[in-house]
Amino acid sequence: VNTFSDYARPPKINPEITDLNSLVTGVVDLFKSGYSTINFDLHLDDNLPHVPADAGRLRQVINNLVKNAIEASSKASEAQVSVHTNLFTVDAETYVEIRVQDRGEGINEELSENIFEPYVTNKVRGTGLGLAIVKKIVEEHGGVVSLENNLDIGAAAIIRLPIEGVGDTLDLPPTRNTK
């Protein structure tokens, strides 16, 4: 009921200047203490600018994605969750990218088209609202979220949040793709 309530709630974000690297580190540190069998790998861009965002709502997004990656990786022989942050440019627009990767079985092709829809899940105990909430929060921030299977094993959730006017105020490093 609480999860559905979160999904159905009208958007109300309270943006403040947010350090996404600190936010990611805080979420991952909480999971590290509870999942000693999972190898957590962080690759955080030191030049990542702070962005206007609702830190509490983005913490919920990262928490959901890391939790999903842990659940997907827990059956793998080498359980690993990787989280990357970097700058990404598409069509002259610069975004902050957060990528959460697992070493699980990947995304079932049958679910891939509707994976962000409410009540779509492959989990026995899942509500099917986690990724729907993730998408809603990311879109509230003007961003996009996608899921893709990795080339070798597992899947990645990719969030891109726009950086409005960042080119006017910051000296950006060259853009790179982490694939």
N, C-alpha and C positions, 0 to 999 in steps of 0.2 A: 504494500500500500504506500509506504514512504517513497519507494523508487518511482512508482507511477505518479505520485504527487510531485516529485522533482521534475519529471518529464512534462507533466501537464501545466506546471507553473508558468505564468507569463514571464518573458525575459525581464530581468531586472539586474543589470550588472552595475557594479560600482568600480569603474576603472581608476587605477592609480599607477604610477610608474612602477613597473615590476621587473625584477631581475629573474629571468626565466631559468638561468643556470642554478641560482640558489633554490628556486622552487623545485626544480627537478632533483637536485641533490637531496633536499629535505625529504621528498617523497621516497626516493630510492633508499635512503638511510633507514627510514622506518621499516621498509620491507626487508632489508638486509638482516636486521636483528631477528626477524621471524622465520626466515627461509635460508638457513645456513647451507642447504644443499644446492642452492641456486648461485651461479656465478653472475654477479652484476658487473657490467662493463659500461663505464661512462666515458663518453667522448664529447666534452663540452667546449664550444668555441669561446676562447678567451676574449674575443673581440665582439661578442654578441651584445648589441645595444639593449638597454632597458626599454620595455615597451609599455604603452598604456593598456592595462588589462585588469580584470577582476581576479586577483591572486587566489581567492578562495574558490572561485568557479574553475579556474584553470588547474588548481590543485586536484579538484575532483576529476577532471579529465585525465590528468597524468596518472592519478591513483587507479582509475578504471583501466587504463591501457596497460599499466605495469602489472596489475592484478591479472588481466587477461593473458599477458605474456608469460607470467609465472605459471598459470594454469596450463597453458599450451606447452610450456617447456618442461613441466614436471615429469612427463613421461619419457622425455628424451634421455639418451645415455649421457650426454653432456648438457645438463640443464643450464641454459644461459639466457639472460635478458640484457640486451644492449640498448642504451639510450644515448642518442646523439642530438646535439644542437648545432645549428649553423645558419649562415645567411644563404639565401637562395634567391636568384633573380630570374623572373619570367616576364617577357614582354616589357622590359624597362621598369617593372615593379619589383621592389625588394621585399622579401618576406623573412621572418624568423621561422626556421623549420625545427620541429621536434620530431624525432624518429624513434619509435620504440619497436625493437625487433626481438623475436623469440626464435627458438630452435625446435619448435613443435612440428606438427604435421602440415601446417599451412591452412589456407582458407578453402573450405569445400566449395567447389565450383557452383554447386546448386544454390548455395547461400550467398555467393559473392555479389549478385546483383541487388539483393535486398538486405544486405547485412546491417545497414543503418536504420532499417524500419523497426518500429516497435514490435516486440514479441517474436522477433526472429532470433533463434538461438540453436546451437547444437549441444548445449549443456543440459544434463539431466535436471539439475537444480536451478538453472538460470531463468531469469524472468524475461530476457530478451529486450531489456530496456537500457542496459549499460551503454552500448554503442549508439543507441538513439539519443541518449542524454549527452554523450560525448559530442555527437554531431551538432546538436542544438546549441550547446555552450560555445563550441568553436565558431559556429555561424553567428552567434550573438556578438562575437568579437570581430566579425568581418572576415573570418578565415575560412579555410577549407580543410577537410579531413578525408583521407583515403586509406584503403587497405590494399596491400599487394603481397603476393607470395614472393619470397626471396628466391634467387636463382638456384641456390643449393638446397636449403632446408629452412622451414619455418616461414614466418610472415612478418610484415612490418606495417605499423600504423604510422602515417605521416600527417602531421599537422603543419599548416602554413598560416601564419598570422601576419597581416600586412604591417609594414612600418610606414606610417604616414609622414611624409616630409623628411624622412631620415637622410636622404641624399643632400638636402640643403644644410644639414647641421653636423653631419658626421663624415669623417673620411673612412669610407667603407673598404674593407679588404677585398681582394678578388673573390668572386663567387665560386663555390665548388659544389659538386654533387657528391653525396656520400655513398652512392650505389657502387 
